[in-house]
Amino acid sequence: MIFKSLQANILRDKNMKSFPNTSLRQLAQRITQALGSPEQHAREVADHLVDANLAGHDSHGIVRLPQYARHVADGDIDPIADPLVVRDDGPFVLMEARRSWGQVAARAAVEIAAQRARGDGFACVGLAHAPHIGRVGVYPLRLAEQGLIAQAWCNCSGAARVAPWGGTTGKLATNPIALAFPSRGEPILMDITTSVVAEGKVRIAKNAGKSVPDGWLLDKLGQPTTHPADLYEGGTILPLGGTAFGHKGFALALMADLLAGVLIGSGCGLMPGTRNANGMLLIVIDPDRWGQREEWATRLDEYVNYIRNTPTRPGVDEILLPGEPERRTTQDRIANGIPVDDGTWEQIAELADRLGVDVTDDVTR
Ligand SMILES: NC(=O)c1ccc[n+]([C@@H]2O[C@H](COP(=O)([O-])OP(=O)(O)OC[C@H]3O[C@@H](n4cnc5c(N)ncnc54)[C@H](O)[C@@H]3O)[C@@H](O)[C@H]2O)c1
């Protein structure tokens, strides 16, 4: 059933062990501190990763810790650095991450965007050369929680798992786009890759020794494959729209490269001179400049009712709005724990051991 989340098929495995989010938070923070981070930066990174697990996006959760450790060792992440504003022109701000943690740099970009949007009614904040910023939707969501409309165009350099439409070689990344709209209740949040699936979900399947669904991957010869290992041997992830309509995902990914890579100078794909980084362009609007909040909020409520009041297809219980599946998964995982597959757990335990962090202090299996 297409409306059932694909990742859920991979992740809600009854045989997996589950951990309380508080334990994983402490473990992730202690590992990040052992990598050289001050406590505040470590908490920011740990909270972001575990919140992604809670939301059901395990591809952007604690599975990333071994990758982050490699980036620290390679000098791609400077665990004590802070980002810097390098251009400041009213609502237009450019920040340079200076290899600080992506989550730390992106939070700083959000804070400046909120401040400028409240003053000018609009903000356009670029963040260049950030190490992996994680689950991109978190950033527009924070702005929408403050009553602002926010969109994030994100691209990647140093990685290219998606081929231009019709090609067989990766030239673009999975370039995510996220938009959040405030409401009287929870914001509505769209947070999507411009590829069929995020790369991390393929990695999770590989760690778990599972195949991936048909329609996610092509091998290095451009043939469909369900073996996650093929991606890491020259294969590609299909753009959003898959084998039939992937030209649309390719177009979106290309636009993300233009806005978050070309415009702000953060680099794109595997072009010469690129390093592992995310670029992000945050575009923020104060909706109250369009009229009274009560008026547009009422129109929004009417619209939401109109959308929800749709007859459903067989096997579908109800119409959900973007952002709702993640909120429900969060409630479920706060109550019942976060499942972690054995492959991911072994990698984290090995990293903790190498850093002298005692896993049993936080977590018992
Ligand atoms: N930092 C990076 O470089 C990077 C790169 C790629 C992806 N990502 C992140 O990976 C994450 C996963 O992206 P994805 O595209 O694989 O996620 P996905 O395919 O699960 O799609 C998520 C979006 O679809 C909505 N959605 C899901 N089921 C729905 C339903 N039944 N009804 C209504 N809406 C529904 C969700 O609320 C969300 O907005 C995102 O958080 C993204 O930001 C980050």
The ligand as an SDF file (V2000), in Angstrom:
LIG
                    3D

 44 48  0  0  0  0  0  0  0  0999 V2000
   20.9590   16.7380    5.2010 N   0  0  0  0  0  0  0  0  0  0  0  0
   20.8800   16.1250    4.0640 C   0  0  0  0  0  0  0  0  0  0  0  0
   21.7840   16.2220    3.2470 O   0  0  0  0  0  0  0  0  0  0  0  0
   19.6810   15.3030    3.7140 C   0  0  0  0  0  0  0  0  0  0  0  0
   19.6520   14.6800    2.4590 C   0  0  0  0  0  0  0  0  0  0  0  0
   18.5360   13.9360    2.1260 C   0  0  0  0  0  0  0  0  0  0  0  0
   17.4840   13.7840    3.0200 C   0  0  0  0  0  0  0  0  0  0  0  0
   17.5380   14.4010    4.2230 N   0  0  0  0  0  0  0  0  0  0  0  0
   16.4250   14.2270    5.1810 C   0  0  0  0  0  0  0  0  0  0  0  0
   15.9500   12.8870    5.0950 O   0  0  0  0  0  0  0  0  0  0  0  0
   14.6430   12.8170    5.6180 C   0  0  0  0  0  0  0  0  0  0  0  0
   13.8500   11.8030    4.8720 C   0  0  0  0  0  0  0  0  0  0  0  0
   13.3940   12.2800    3.6100 O   0  0  0  0  0  0  0  0  0  0  0  0
   12.4630   11.3500    2.7120 P   0  0  0  0  0  0  0  0  0  0  0  0
   12.0740   12.0950    1.4910 O   0  0  0  0  0  0  0  0  0  0  0  0
   13.1340   10.0420    2.5370 O   0  0  0  0  0  0  0  0  0  0  0  0
   11.2000   11.1300    3.6820 O   0  0  0  0  0  0  0  0  0  0  0  0
    9.7880   10.4650    3.3470 P   0  0  0  0  0  0  0  0  0  0  0  0
    9.7900    9.7500    2.0470 O   0  0  0  0  0  0  0  0  0  0  0  0
    9.3970    9.7270    4.5650 O   0  0  0  0  0  0  0  0  0  0  0  0
    8.8110   11.7280    3.1600 O   0  0  0  0  0  0  0  0  0  0  0  0
    8.6340   12.5640    4.2400 C   0  0  0  0  0  0  0  0  0  0  0  0
    7.5690   13.6030    3.9690 C   0  0  0  0  0  0  0  0  0  0  0  0
    6.3540   13.0050    3.5070 O   0  0  0  0  0  0  0  0  0  0  0  0
    5.2960   13.2400    4.4740 C   0  0  0  0  0  0  0  0  0  0  0  0
    4.4400   12.0510    4.5390 N   0  0  0  0  0  0  0  0  0  0  0  0
    4.8300   10.7620    4.6970 C   0  0  0  0  0  0  0  0  0  0  0  0
    3.7720    9.9380    4.7050 N   0  0  0  0  0  0  0  0  0  0  0  0
    2.6650   10.7200    4.5500 C   0  0  0  0  0  0  0  0  0  0  0  0
    1.2610   10.4620    4.4870 C   0  0  0  0  0  0  0  0  0  0  0  0
    0.7610    9.2290    4.5780 N   0  0  0  0  0  0  0  0  0  0  0  0
    0.4160   11.4960    4.3360 N   0  0  0  0  0  0  0  0  0  0  0  0
    0.8960   12.7680    4.2600 C   0  0  0  0  0  0  0  0  0  0  0  0
    2.2190   13.0770    4.3040 N   0  0  0  0  0  0  0  0  0  0  0  0
    3.0900   12.0680    4.4500 C   0  0  0  0  0  0  0  0  0  0  0  0
    6.0240   13.4570    5.7700 C   0  0  0  0  0  0  0  0  0  0  0  0
    5.2570   14.1500    6.7250 O   0  0  0  0  0  0  0  0  0  0  0  0
    7.2370   14.2880    5.2770 C   0  0  0  0  0  0  0  0  0  0  0  0
    6.9030   15.6290    5.0700 O   0  0  0  0  0  0  0  0  0  0  0  0
   14.1170   14.2480    5.5910 C   0  0  0  0  0  0  0  0  0  0  0  0
   14.0380   14.6950    6.9220 O   0  0  0  0  0  0  0  0  0  0  0  0
   15.2040   15.0310    4.8430 C   0  0  0  0  0  0  0  0  0  0  0  0
   15.3540   16.3660    5.2750 O   0  0  0  0  0  0  0  0  0  0  0  0
   18.6120   15.1500    4.5950 C   0  0  0  0  0  0  0  0  0  0  0  0
  1  2  1  0
  2  3  2  0
  2  4  1  0
  4  5  1  0
  4 44  2  0
  5  6  2  0
  6  7  1  0
  7  8  2  0
  8  9  1  0
  8 44  1  0
  9 10  1  0
  9 42  1  0
 10 11  1  0
 11 12  1  0
 11 40  1  0
 12 13  1  0
 13 14  1  0
 14 15  2  0
 14 16  1  0
 14 17  1  0
 17 18  1  0
 18 19  2  0
 18 20  1  0
 18 21  1  0
 21 22  1  0
 22 23  1  0
 23 24  1  0
 23 38  1  0
 24 25  1  0
 25 26  1  0
 25 36  1  0
 26 27  1  0
 26 35  1  0
 27 28  2  0
 28 29  1  0
 29 30  1  0
 29 35  2  0
 30 31  1  0
 30 32  2  0
 32 33  1  0
 33 34  2  0
 34 35  1  0
 36 37  1  0
 36 38  1  0
 38 39  1  0
 40 41  1  0
 40 42  1  0
 42 43  1  0
M  CHG  2   8   1  16  -1
M  END
$$$$
